């Protein structure tokens, strides 16, 4: 992890060599092994790269709910960096290995009762995750196979395309306001770029979690498919995106996302200070403690 900031897509040279290769072969049907396959696994994230198609599948495997802890965020950024630096990889499908949950969002325990140094390290890791994902040269497809509140929603929003399991019990949204937390400007910018200003404004103020059918209607997700068809559909969408020359797609992506990426890069330290100032307030700490107690009661 780079402590002083990562060079996002807008600051990196496109992987021109990737564009000269022939179109990828379709991914094999779900359930069959990917071959030739290169895999690596950390404590919380598993990655498999099918070098014949140039597509990796990244699975979150941090029970019970894939919360975005400092360790998780670090592994996420390192995994993305490995794929980004691998010329055989052109796209990544992001999904969960756990049933019913994509990611529950930021780990509340990382923000409650910790030191200023810890808050600094944690928030820098959150920034790093977003800069790497939102600014990736690769095609990124979110296969959302469960609920995805807050930071989990941010991961999906940061991808190029979002497919969600067609289950009304699954919900997605930036619901920080429900916890007394204000979503940072770059969360907001990412949300606005996907659904538009009015929908984002209303949803952020109310801290809304949108059931899958509503999320699709709002444009928060691009498609709904039966859960058993999710990875098959993600592979088909990926093949469609990879059929285009990489350099044209990458430059277009840069053009669309550069302003938002540059804004955080320019104000990164200020954003960290704002986070520390906000999360250190006793009223916020009290709200987080109450939320953690509520979660403990639910478990028991």
Order of alpha helices (4+ residues) and beta strands (2+ residues): alpha-beta-beta-beta-beta-alpha-beta-beta-beta-alpha-beta-beta-alpha-beta-beta-alpha-alpha-beta-alpha-beta-alpha-alpha-alpha-alpha
